[in-house]
Amino acid sequence: MAATLHTSLGDIKVELYCDLTPKTAYNFLALAASGYYDGTKFHRNIKGFMIQGGDPTGTGKGGESIWGDSFADEFHQDATHEARGILAMANRGANTNRSQFFFTYSKQAHLNNVYSVFGKIIDGWDTLDAMEKVPVGKKDRPVTDILEPGEEGGELYSLWKTSFYEFDDFGLGIGLYFHMVAPVCTAAVCLNVKQNTATDVGLLDYFTIPFLFLFGVVMHMYHKKEAKSIDLGAQTAQDYSIRVEDPDKDATNPDEWREFFQQFGHVTYVTVALDNGTLLESLVKKRTIMHKLELEVGGTGPEYERAVDVANPMTREGSRPCWRWFMNLFGLCGDVVFYHEKLRKTMDSITELEHKHCNAVKVYVTFEHEKDQRECLQAMTTGIIAATQERSTKVKPEHRFRGSNVLKIEEPAEPAEVNWLTQDSTFFYRLIEQGVTLAITAGIIAVLAALIYLTSKADNALAAIFISVVNKVLPILIKLVVRKEHHLTDSGLQSSLLLKIVILQWMNTAFIIYIITPSDEFLTRGFIDQISNDVYVSPVIMLLDIPGRLSRLVLSRTAHNQLKMNSYFIGSPWFLAERYASMLKTAFVALFFSALFPAGYFIAALALFVTYWVNKYCLLRLWATPPPMGAFLAQLSRSYLALAVLVKLLVTLNFYANWPFDNELCKTGETVTQVSPEVAALGIAPGATVYGYCATDVSGSPWYIFTEPWMNDDQKTLVHLYSITAIVATVLVAIFCFGGPFCYFVYRLYWGAYKPVGRAKGVPYSRVEEIQAFVPQVKFKLLPHPLLATDISRLDTHHIAFQVQDDDYQKFNLCSEADMPTIPEEERSNFFSRCINYPPAHGRKSAQADTHAGASA
């Protein structure tokens, strides 16, 4: 039987194998006849491999079969991926066929018995040719050209129509953040009971705890599924690459590494990272100073040439005003002479570093095929200790570098995440840094506690505003601290930032308020203002985007050239860790005070709903586009959320054991000895029992509190119930949230751990459009893109993460004569990490057609 697909690029006629794969062919025909495919788009297009469609959501994650659920694979020896134009079902694993299908662009024998073939093209080859030429963007989605800052044209993401599924385009980390905020903002709890019925309220609050833990488990499973789906939905350099953690120091020649790893398959890229972080920092500093001098003198004329001539020191005519001298101490308000002096000192430090010999500290190897990467990781993964001691029974002799070195290898982060300035930092050095910065964090907490106490004594409303302002200032302060740390990747930096912001904000908005507030002032208007105002103030501050608006509306008017103008419009810088921390803070405060203030659940749900839309607006309109990140922050946030529920359990136990509003009276053991006439008039006579406020101090631990004689029966029941649950919950959180990562670390330490995700794709690295390579680069805040830090003569510039006008990448390369004029060209590359491309025989095929995006079925 034949069927015709009508697309925006022409018609395609296919023959269906109704006799070989009857169920699959029937599903396709039934969906097409019902109009299910009308208006859908081909959402994935890989030149030389295939084009995929059939998803009504256009994301690659939707679709259903004619029966609603998935159906089983159908394989036949006469239905194979034998040629161009084969029609097959797309799936997410065995027996998961629904509505998505794909056409092959060439023979793909490795897909046989993996994807069900149910037809082939018999007419419309010119349409298939046109489809293959459609330009693609991230995740191989058919798109129009992606524009650089300053270019005209383009189409913005829709604020209303963009679903959180589409945020995956910004990377796995950001996609999972919106996947997390969306469900968390719905997790409100309704406690519809009569007031002053202690047991009912206590039990209802108690049963929210298993509900919250169950919500966390479901979210974990959902995130795990989404992360796997997003990861499998796009081919990136990480899927083809490995990282060598402990190379021989003198093994700086990429050719030697290529020859060694070639035993597993064709090696397309080798990047040898050197311990040149200090040199790169100095070169970036030099460029920054020269850029400021250009702005100071208004161009690159004679005055500029004089200012950058460090061989002839400049002198200042007259003395500096006191205010300028003070600002110069902080690097501000500099003049030509100030920057000239800084440039001279920087050049001196560069000259000293030019005599340093650079050693290899990391090696990144990219294979042409994903299966080769997996084979390499399977064969060479071993424990850290075994690799350090150069002994491992798992690694064969032929897999040891230079015959003896047991290499410690693992799958790397994405190229855009790698911090090339800190590749030489050791594990123990980074551990000491963490200890120091955590101590600084503790000091900040102590200062904040004192300030919050003083402001709350003066005015509760003022204290609420102070807490909101502090919660916005704290991330800025912590970022300054964390930036001094050395992390191999941006994920490591963001994880450290998340930990410290979470500690500070949880202490600032919950623990400190709880400690400094007298028990009789709980639930007053001022107390509620302190814990709730921040959830409204923070979104408003985000929307104002004062630094960004200042750059775009004021500073941009002072730009002397187009490049400088463009730098003011790249968007406000932001950190994903801040967004996770803000979400966790809102949820934590609601949980912490939920026993006293159940309405906090609804306030938190509303605040997170607002946060979702504010973050969505800021990401699509105000913020700079961040580099893609992994799922590690989402994993950490889930653990912190589970910890927040555990803290809620312990705090609620303390509230119910020592309820601050009872003020019950107890016998003191004393009697009245004498009374005045006024007291006697009240009916009190000598010998009457003296009562006083009950001593409500409890004994035990935060996890188990003993019942006391002054407690009523309902209170005793709740204390017993919460105490037992607190112990169980602590054990579960310790095992599943923190015990798992600890056990994984130990296992990785001694044995090594590698587990592939999904099946290896058959798409060669060189055939994936817009895929990146591990090209050394450093961030330069005065430009909308980083600076290169390697000799680019032997790499394919299509694999660089950014595009520049006329492909003049050398202008933005630190490995240049302009940056190191005293070093001969043939020696200059020795000071920089080396990145070399070894293209396969088939070469790189790039889409050159400018057909409009999205062929619709």
C-alpha positions in Angstrom: 0.0 0.0 0.0 1.2 3.5 -0.8 0.7 6.8 1.1 1.6 10.4 0.3 3.0 12.9 2.8 2.4 16.6 2.0 5.2 18.8 3.3 6.1 22.5 2.8 9.0 21.5 0.6 7.0 19.1 -1.6 5.3 15.7 -1.5 6.8 12.3 -0.6 5.2 9.1 -1.7 6.0 6.0 0.4 5.3 2.3 0.0 4.2 0.7 3.3 5.2 -2.9 4.3 1.7 -3.9 5.4 2.6 -7.6 5.0 6.0 -7.5 6.8 5.2 -5.1 9.7 1.4 -5.0 9.7 0.9 -3.4 13.2 3.4 -0.6 12.6 2.0 0.2 9.1 -1.6 0.2 10.4 -0.6 2.6 13.2 0.9 5.0 10.7 -2.0 4.8 8.3 -4.6 5.2 11.0 -2.9 8.2 12.6 -2.5 9.9 9.1 -6.1 9.2 8.2 -7.3 10.8 11.4 -5.4 14.0 10.7 -3.0 13.4 13.6 0.1 14.4 11.6 -1.5 17.5 10.1 0.6 20.6 10.9 3.3 18.6 12.7 7.0 19.5 12.0 10.1 17.5 11.4 11.9 18.4 14.7 15.2 16.6 14.1 17.3 16.7 11.0 20.8 15.2 10.8 22.5 15.5 7.4 23.7 12.1 6.2 21.8 10.3 8.8 18.0 10.9 9.1 15.1 13.3 9.5 12.6 12.7 12.3 9.0 13.8 12.7 5.5 12.7 13.8 5.4 14.5 17.2 2.5 16.9 17.6 4.4 18.8 20.4 7.4 19.4 18.1 9.7 18.6 21.0 10.6 15.0 20.3 9.0 13.9 23.5 5.3 13.7 22.6 3.0 11.6 20.5 0.9 8.5 21.1 -0.1 5.5 19.0 -3.5 4.8 17.7 -4.1 2.6 20.7 -2.9 5.3 23.1 0.0 3.4 24.7 3.3 2.2 23.2 3.3 -0.9 21.1 5.9 -3.6 20.4 8.7 -3.6 17.8 8.3 -5.5 14.5 11.4 -6.7 12.8 11.7 -8.6 9.6 14.7 -9.8 7.7 13.4 -8.1 4.5 12.7 -4.8 6.2 16.1 -3.2 7.0 17.8 0.2 6.9 19.5 -0.8 3.7 19.4 2.5 1.7 18.4 6.1 1.5 14.7 6.8 2.0 13.8 4.0 4.4 10.8 4.8 6.7 11.1 3.6 10.3 9.6 4.2 13.7 11.5 6.3 16.3 11.5 5.1 19.9 13.1 5.6 23.3 14.0 1.9 23.8 12.6 -1.5 23.1 8.9 -1.7 22.5 8.2 2.0 23.0 6.8 2.9 19.5 4.1 5.6 19.4 3.7 8.1 16.6 7.2 9.4 15.7 9.0 8.2 12.6 12.0 9.0 10.5 13.4 8.8 7.0 17.1 7.7 6.5 19.4 9.8 4.3 21.8 6.9 3.8 22.2 3.2 4.6 22.2 2.7 8.4 22.8 -1.0 9.0 23.5 -0.5 12.7 19.8 0.5 13.2 18.5 -2.9 12.1 16.6 -4.8 14.9 16.6 -1.6 16.9 14.0 0.5 15.0 11.0 -1.0 13.2 11.2 -0.5 9.4 7.7 -0.2 7.8 8.2 1.4 4.4 10.3 3.2 1.9 10.2 6.3 -0.4 9.2 5.5 -3.9 8.7 9.1 -5.2 9.6 12.6 -4.0 13.4 12.2 -3.8 13.9 15.9 -4.6 11.8 16.8 -1.6 14.0 14.5 0.6 17.1 16.3 -0.9 15.6 19.7 0.0 14.9 18.4 3.6 18.5 17.4 4.0 19.7 20.8 3.1 17.5 22.7 5.7 19.8 24.5 8.2 19.6 23.2 11.8 20.4 24.6 15.2 20.7 23.2 18.7 19.7 19.5 19.0 19.6 19.3 15.2 16.3 21.2 15.1 15.5 22.7 11.7 15.9 26.5 12.2 16.9 29.6 10.3 20.3 31.0 10.9 21.2 31.8 14.6 22.1 35.4 14.9 25.0 37.0 16.9 24.5 40.0 19.1 24.1 43.1 17.0 22.8 41.4 13.9 19.4 42.4 12.5 16.5 40.1 12.0 15.6 37.0 13.9 12.6 35.8 15.9 12.3 35.9 19.7 10.9 33.1 21.7 7.3 33.6 22.5 6.6 34.6 26.2 3.2 32.8 26.2 3.6 29.9 23.8 7.1 28.7 24.9 6.5 25.7 27.2 9.1 24.6 29.7 9.9 21.6 27.4 11.5 24.1 25.0 13.8 25.5 27.6 15.9 22.3 26.9 17.3 24.4 24.0 19.3 26.4 26.6 20.9 23.2 28.0 20.1 20.4 30.3 20.6 22.3 33.5 18.2 25.2 32.6 15.7 22.8 31.2 15.6 20.8 34.4 15.3 24.0 36.5 12.0 24.9 34.8 10.9 21.3 34.9 11.4 21.6 38.7 9.9 25.0 39.4 6.7 24.2 37.5 5.6 21.2 39.6 6.9 22.6 42.9 4.7 25.7 42.6 1.7 23.4 42.7 2.7 21.6 45.9 0.4 23.6 48.3 -1.3 21.8 51.2 -4.9 22.6 52.5 -5.5 22.2 56.2 -9.3 22.7 56.4 -10.0 21.9 60.1 -11.5 23.7 63.0 -9.2 25.9 65.0 -8.0 24.9 68.4 -8.4 21.1 67.8 -4.8 20.2 68.4 -4.8 16.6 67.4 -6.6 17.2 64.1 -4.3 20.0 63.1 -1.2 18.1 64.2 -2.2 14.9 62.4 -3.1 16.7 59.2 0.3 18.6 59.3 1.9 15.2 60.0 0.4 13.6 56.9 1.8 16.4 54.7 5.2 15.0 55.4 4.9 11.6 53.6 3.0 13.5 50.8 6.0 15.9 50.4 8.5 13.0 50.5 6.4 11.2 47.9 6.4 14.3 45.8 10.2 14.4 46.0 10.4 10.8 44.9 8.1 11.4 41.9 10.0 14.5 40.9 13.3 12.6 41.1 11.9 9.9 38.8 10.5 12.5 36.5 13.8 14.5 36.4 15.8 11.3 35.8 13.6 10.4 32.9 13.7 14.0 31.4 17.5 14.2 31.8 17.9 10.9 30.0 15.5 12.0 27.3 17.2 15.4 26.8 20.6 13.8 26.8 19.6 11.2 24.2 17.8 13.8 22.2 20.9 15.6 21.1 24.4 14.6 20.1 27.1 16.7 21.8 30.9 16.5 22.2 30.4 14.9 25.6 28.9 11.8 23.9 32.1 11.2 21.8 34.8 12.3 24.3 36.9 11.2 27.3 39.1 13.2 29.7 42.4 12.0 31.0 42.9 13.2 34.5 46.5 12.2 35.1 48.6 12.4 31.9 52.4 12.2 32.0 53.6 15.8 32.5 55.8 15.7 29.4 53.1 14.2 27.1 52.2 17.5 25.5 52.1 16.2 21.9 48.5 15.5 20.7 49.8 13.1 18.0 51.1 10.8 20.7 47.7 10.7 22.4 45.9 10.2 19.1 48.2 7.2 18.3 47.5 5.6 21.7 43.7 6.0 21.6 43.4 5.1 18.0 43.2 1.4 19.1 39.6 2.0 20.0 38.6 3.8 16.8 39.2 6.9 14.8 40.2 9.9 16.9 38.9 13.2 15.5 40.2 15.7 18.1 42.9 15.8 20.8 43.2 18.7 23.2 46.2 18.7 25.6 45.5 21.2 28.5 48.6 22.8 30.0 49.2 24.4 33.4 49.2 27.9 31.9 46.3 29.4 33.9 48.4 32.2 35.3 49.7 33.2 31.9 46.1 33.3 30.4 44.9 35.4 33.3 47.7 37.9 32.6 47.0 38.0 28.9 43.3 38.6 29.5 44.2 41.4 32.0 46.4 42.9 29.3 43.6 42.9 26.8 41.3 44.4 29.3 43.7 47.3 30.1 44.3 48.0 26.4 40.6 48.0 25.8 40.1 50.6 28.6 43.0 52.7 27.2 41.3 52.7 23.8 38.1 53.9 25.3 39.9 56.5 27.5 41.7 58.2 24.5 38.9 57.7 22.1 40.5 55.3 19.5 43.7 53.8 18.4 45.5 56.9 17.2 48.9 58.3 18.2 47.8 59.0 21.8 46.8 55.3 22.1 50.1 54.2 20.7 51.9 56.3 23.2 49.8 54.9 26.1 50.6 51.3 25.2 54.3 51.9 24.7 55.4 50.5 28.1 59.1 50.9 27.1 58.7 54.6 27.7 57.0 55.2 31.1 54.4 58.0 31.3 54.3 60.5 34.1 51.3 62.4 35.4 51.3 66.2 35.2 50.2 67.4 38.6 48.8 65.4 41.4 45.6 63.3 41.5 42.7 64.5 43.6 42.2 62.6 46.8 38.9 61.1 45.7 40.5 59.7 42.4 43.5 58.3 44.4 41.0 56.5 46.7 39.0 55.1 43.8 42.2 54.0 42.0 42.9 51.7 45.0 39.8 49.7 43.9 40.7 49.9 40.2 38.1 52.5 39.5 38.1 56.0 37.8 41.4 55.3 36.1 43.0 57.8 33.7 45.6 57.2 30.9 48.6 57.2 33.2 46.9 54.8 35.7 46.1 52.3 33.0 49.6 52.7 31.4 51.2 51.8 34.7 48.9 48.8 35.1 49.8 47.7 31.6 53.5 48.0 32.3 53.2 45.8 35.4 51.1 43.3 33.5 53.6 43.1 30.7 56.4 42.5 33.2 54.6 39.6 34.7 53.9 38.1 31.2 57.6 38.4 30.4 58.4 36.4 33.5 55.9 33.7 32.7 57.3 33.3 29.2 60.3 31.5 30.7 58.1 28.9 32.4 57.9 25.4 31.0 54.3 24.2 30.7 53.3 20.7 31.6 50.3 18.6 30.5 47.6 18.4 33.2 44.5 17.2 31.3 43.8 15.6 27.9 40.5 15.6 26.1 40.1 13.0 23.3 37.1 13.0 20.9 36.3 9.9 18.9 34.5 9.9 15.6 31.9 7.4 16.8 30.1 7.2 20.1 30.6 3.4 20.3 34.4 3.9 20.3 34.1 6.3 23.2 32.0 3.8 25.2 34.4 0.9 24.4 37.3 3.1 25.6 35.6 4.0 28.9 34.6 0.4 29.4 38.1 -0.9 29.0 40.0 1.8 30.8 37.8 3.0 33.7 39.5 2.2 37.0 39.6 3.6 40.5 41.4 6.8 41.4 43.7 5.0 43.9 44.6 2.4 41.3 45.4 5.0 38.7 47.4 7.0 41.3 49.5 3.9 42.3 49.8 2.8 38.6 48.3 -0.7 39.4 45.0 -2.1 38.3 44.0 -5.6 37.4 41.1 -4.2 35.2 43.3 -2.3 32.7 45.2 -4.5 30.2 48.8 -3.8 29.4 48.0 -2.5 25.9 45.7 0.1 27.5 48.4 1.6 29.6 49.9 4.8 28.3 53.6 4.4 27.4 53.3 0.9 28.7 53.0 1.7 32.4 50.7 4.7 33.1 47.3 3.5 34.3 45.3 6.5 33.2 42.3 7.9 35.2 39.8 8.6 32.5 36.1 9.6 32.6 33.4 11.2 30.5 34.0 15.0 30.5 31.6 17.9 30.9 30.5 19.8 27.8 33.2 22.0 26.1 31.4 25.2 27.1 31.5 24.2 30.8 35.3 23.6 31.0 37.3 26.2 32.9 40.7 26.3 31.1 42.2 28.6 33.6 42.1 26.0 36.5 42.9 22.7 34.8 46.1 22.4 36.9 44.3 22.7 40.3 44.5 19.5 42.5 41.8 17.9 44.4 43.3 18.7 47.8 44.0 22.3 46.9 40.3 22.7 46.0 39.3 21.0 49.2 41.2 23.5 51.3 39.7 26.3 49.3 36.2 25.0 50.2 37.1 24.9 53.9 38.2 28.5 53.8 35.2 29.8 51.9 32.8 27.9 54.2 34.5 29.6 57.2 33.9 33.0 55.5 30.3 32.0 55.0 30.0 31.2 58.7 31.4 34.7 59.6 28.8 36.4 57.3 26.0 34.4 59.0 27.2 35.7 62.4 27.2 39.3 61.2 23.8 39.0 59.6 22.3 37.5 62.8 23.4 40.5 64.8 22.0 43.0 62.2 18.7 41.2 61.8 18.3 41.2 65.6 19.0 44.9 65.9 16.6 45.8 63.0 13.8 43.6 64.3 14.0 45.3 67.7 13.7 48.7 66.0 10.9 47.8 63.6 9.5 44.5 62.2 8.6 46.1 58.8 12.2 47.4 58.5 13.5 44.0 59.4 11.4 42.4 56.6 12.7 44.9 54.1 16.3 44.3 55.3 16.0 40.6 54.9 14.7 41.0 51.3 17.6 43.3 50.4 20.1 41.0 52.1 18.8 38.0 50.1 19.5 40.0 46.9 22.9 41.2 48.0 24.1 37.9 49.5 24.5 36.1 46.1 26.6 39.0 44.8 28.9 38.8 47.9 29.1 35.0 47.7 29.9 35.1 44.0 32.9 37.3 44.8 34.1 34.7 47.3 33.4 31.7 45.1 35.2 33.2 42.1 38.4 32.9 44.0 37.9 29.2 44.1 39.4 26.9 41.5 36.9 24.6 39.7 37.5 22.4 36.7 34.0 23.2 35.3 31.3 25.8 35.6 29.1 23.1 37.2 31.6 22.8 40.0 31.6 26.5 40.5 27.8 26.7 40.4 27.5 23.8 42.9 29.8 25.5 45.3 27.8 28.8 44.9 24.5 26.9 45.4 25.7 25.4 48.7 26.8 28.7 50.2 23.8 30.7 49.0 21.4 28.0 50.4 23.2 28.0 53.8 23.1 31.8 54.0 19.5 32.3 52.8 18.1 29.5 55.0 19.8 30.9 58.0 18.8 34.5 57.1 15.1 33.9 56.4 14.3 31.1 58.8 16.8 30.0 61.5 17.9 33.5 62.6 14.3 34.8 62.7 13.3 31.7 64.7 16.1 32.2 67.2 15.8 35.9 67.8 12.0 36.0 68.0 10.4 35.6 71.5 7.9 32.8 71.6 5.0 35.1 72.5 5.7 37.1 69.3 5.2 34.2 66.9 2.3 34.8 64.5 2.2 38.5 65.1 1.8 40.7 62.0 5.4 41.8 62.2 6.6 38.1 62.4 4.5 37.1 59.3 5.8 40.1 57.4 9.4 39.0 58.1 8.9 35.5 56.7 6.6 36.4 53.8 7.6 39.7 52.3 10.7 38.4 50.6 8.7 36.2 48.3 7.1 39.3 46.7 10.1 41.6 46.8 12.6 39.3 45.0 10.6 39.0 41.7 10.1 42.7 41.5 13.9 43.3 41.9 14.5 40.8 39.2 12.1 42.5 36.8 13.6 45.9 37.4 17.0 44.5 36.2 18.7 47.7 37.2 22.2 46.8 36.1 21.0 45.5 32.7 18.8 48.6 32.1 21.7 50.8 33.1 24.0 49.1 30.5 21.4 49.2 27.7 19.9 52.6 28.3 22.8 54.7 29.7 26.2 53.1 29.2 25.6 52.0 25.6 25.3 55.7 24.6 29.0 56.2 25.6 30.2 53.4 23.3 32.8 54.5 20.7 32.4 51.6 18.3 29.9 48.9 17.3 31.7 46.1 19.2 31.5 48.0 22.4 27.9 48.8 21.8 27.1 45.2 21.2 28.7 44.2 24.5 26.1 46.3 26.4 23.2 44.3 24.8 24.3 40.7 25.5 22.0 40.6 28.5 22.5 40.7 32.2 24.8 38.1 33.7 23.2 35.5 36.0 23.9 32.2 37.7 21.6 29.2 37.5 22.7 28.4 41.1 21.0 31.6 42.3 17.7 30.6 40.7 17.8 27.2 42.3 18.7 28.8 45.7 15.9 31.3 45.4 13.4 28.5 44.8 14.7 26.4 47.6 14.6 29.4 50.0 10.9 30.0 49.3 10.0 26.3 49.8 12.2 26.1 52.9 10.6 29.1 54.7 7.1 27.7 54.0 8.1 24.3 55.3 10.0 25.7 58.3 7.0 27.6 59.7 4.2 25.4 58.4 3.2 24.2 61.8 2.6 27.8 63.0 1.6 29.3 59.7 0.0 26.7 57.3 -1.1 29.6 54.9 2.6 29.8 54.1 2.1 26.8 51.7 -0.2 28.9 49.6 2.0 32.0 49.8 5.0 29.8 48.6 3.0 28.3 45.8 1.9 31.7 44.6 5.5 33.0 44.9 6.9 30.1 42.9 4.2 30.6 40.3 5.3 34.2 39.9 8.9 33.1 40.0 8.4 30.7 37.1 6.9 33.5 34.9 9.4 36.1 36.0 12.4 33.8 35.3 10.8 32.8 32.0 10.5 36.5 31.0 14.0 37.3 32.2 15.6 34.4 30.4 13.9 35.2 27.1 14.2 38.9 27.2 16.7 40.3 29.8 19.4 37.8 30.7 22.5 36.7 28.8 22.4 33.3 27.2 24.4 31.0 29.5 26.6 28.2 28.5 24.9 24.8 28.5 25.1 22.9 31.8 24.6 19.4 33.1 22.0 18.0 35.5 24.2 18.2 38.6 22.5 21.3 40.1 19.1 19.7 39.7 20.3 16.6 41.6 21.7 18.8 44.4 18.5 20.8 44.6 16.4 17.7 45.0 18.7 16.6 47.9 18.4 20.0 49.5 14.6 19.9 49.1 14.5 16.6 50.9 16.7 18.1 53.6 14.2 21.0 53.9 11.4 18.5 54.5 13.5 16.8 57.2 14.2 20.1 58.9 10.4 20.9 58.7 9.8 17.6 60.5 12.3 18.4 63.3 11.2 22.0 63.8 7.5 20.9 63.9 8.4 18.3 66.5 10.0 21.0 68.7 6.9 23.3 68.2 4.5 20.6 69.3 6.6 19.5 72.2 7.1 23.1 73.4 4.1 24.9 72.0 4.7 28.7 72.5 1.1 29.8 72.9 -0.2 27.6 75.7 1.1 29.5 78.8 -0.3 26.7 81.0 -0.3 27.2 84.8 1.3 24.5 87.1 1.4 24.2 90.9 4.6 25.6 92.3 4.4 23.6 95.6 4.1 26.8 97.6 1.1 28.3 99.5 -0.1 31.8 100.3 1.1 32.8 103.8 -0.5 36.2 104.1 -2.8 38.4 102.0 -3.5 42.1 101.7 -7.1 43.4 102.0 -7.2 43.9 98.2 -6.2 40.3 97.5 -8.5 39.0 100.2 -11.4 40.8 98.4 -10.7 38.5 95.4 -11.4 35.4 97.5 -7.7 34.4 98.1 -7.0 33.3 101.7 -3.8 32.2 103.5 -3.0 28.5 102.6 -4.2 28.8 99.0 -2.0 27.0 96.4 0.4 29.2 94.4 0.4 28.6 90.6 3.0 29.7 88.0 3.7 29.3 84.3 4.6 25.7 83.6 8.3 25.0 82.9 8.0 23.8 79.3 11.6 22.8 78.9 11.9 19.4 77.2 14.6 16.7 77.3 15.9 14.5 74.6 17.5 15.3 71.2 16.3 17.1 68.1 15.2 13.7 66.7 13.5 12.3 69.8 11.9 14.3 72.6 10.6 12.6 75.8 7.1 13.4 77.0 6.7 15.5 80.1 4.0 15.4 82.9 2.7 18.8 82.0 1.9 17.8 78.4 -1.7 17.0 77.6 -2.6 13.6 76.0 -2.9 15.0 72.4 0.5 16.6 72.8 2.1 13.4 74.0 0.6 11.5 71.0 2.0 14.0 68.5 5.4 14.1 70.2 5.7 10.3 70.0 4.6 10.2 66.4 6.9 12.9 65.2 9.9 11.6 67.2 9.6 8.1 65.6 9.1 9.6 62.1 12.0 12.0 62.5 14.4 9.1 63.2 13.1 7.1 60.2 13.1 10.2 57.9 16.7 11.1 58.9 17.9 7.6 58.0 16.1 7.6 54.7 17.4 11.1 53.7 20.9 10.2 54.8 20.8 7.0 52.7 19.0 8.0 49.5 20.0 11.7 49.2 23.5 11.8 50.6 24.5 8.1 51.2 24.2 7.2 47.5 26.6 9.9 46.3 29.0 9.0 49.1 28.9 5.3 48.2 29.4 6.2 44.5 32.4 8.3 45.4 33.9 5.5 47.4 33.2 3.0 44.6 34.8 5.5 42.1 37.7 5.9 44.4 38.6 2.2 44.5 37.1 0.5 41.5 35.9 3.2 39.1 32.4 3.5 37.8 31.1 3.8 34.2 27.5 3.2 33.1 26.4 4.2 29.6 23.1 5.9 29.1 20.9 4.5 26.3 22.2 3.1 23.1 25.1 4.5 21.1 23.9 6.6 18.1 25.3 5.8 14.7 25.9 9.5 13.8 29.6 10.3 13.3 30.9 13.3 15.2 31.9 15.1 12.0 28.4 14.8 10.6 26.7 16.5 13.6 25.9 20.2 12.7 27.0 22.9 15.2 28.7 20.4 17.5 31.6 21.8 19.5 35.1 20.7 20.2 37.2 21.1 23.3 38.8 24.3 22.1 40.6 26.2 25.0 39.1 29.6 25.6 38.7 32.1 28.5 35.8 34.4 29.3 36.3 38.1 28.4 33.5 40.2 29.9 34.1 43.1 27.5 33.0 40.9 24.5 29.9 38.9 23.9 32.0 35.8 23.4 35.2 34.3 25.0 38.8 34.6 23.8 40.5 31.6 22.2 43.7 30.3 23.9 45.2 27.9 21.4 46.9 27.7 18.0 43.8 27.4 15.7 45.8 26.5 12.6 45.0 22.8 12.9 41.4 22.8 14.0 38.1 23.2 12.2 36.7 26.6 13.1 33.1 25.2 12.6 33.7 23.5 16.0 34.3 26.7 17.9 31.4 27.6 20.2 30.9 31.1 18.7 31.0 32.8 15.3 32.8 36.0 14.4 32.6 38.3 11.4 34.5 37.1 8.3 35.7 34.1 10.4 38.6 36.3 11.7 39.1 34.2 14.8 42.8 35.1 15.1 41.7 38.6 16.2 40.1 37.0 19.2 43.0 34.6 20.0 45.4 35.1 22.8 47.9 32.9 20.9 48.9 35.8 18.6 51.8 38.1 17.9 49.8 41.1 19.3 49.5 39.4 22.7 53.0 37.9 22.9 55.2 40.0 20.5 58.5 38.9 21.9 57.9 35.1 21.3 58.6 33.7 17.7 55.6 32.3 16.0 57.0 28.7 15.9 57.5 28.8 19.7 54.4 30.6 20.7 52.1 27.6 20.6 54.2 25.9 23.3 52.7 28.2 25.9 49.1 27.3 25.1 47.0 24.2 25.3 47.1 22.3 22.0 44.0 21.4 20.1 44.3 19.4 16.8 41.6 18.1 14.5 42.2 14.8 12.7 39.3 14.7 10.2 38.0 11.3 9.0 38.2 10.2 5.4 34.6 11.2 4.7 35.4 14.7 5.8 33.0 17.2 7.2 29.7 17.9 5.3 27.9 21.0 6.3 24.5 22.2 5.3 24.8 25.1 2.9 21.2 25.6 1.8 19.2 28.5 3.1 15.8 26.9 2.9 13.4 28.1 5.6 13.1 26.0 8.7 10.7 23.2 9.4 9.3 21.0 6.8 5.7 20.3 7.9 4.1 16.9 7.4 
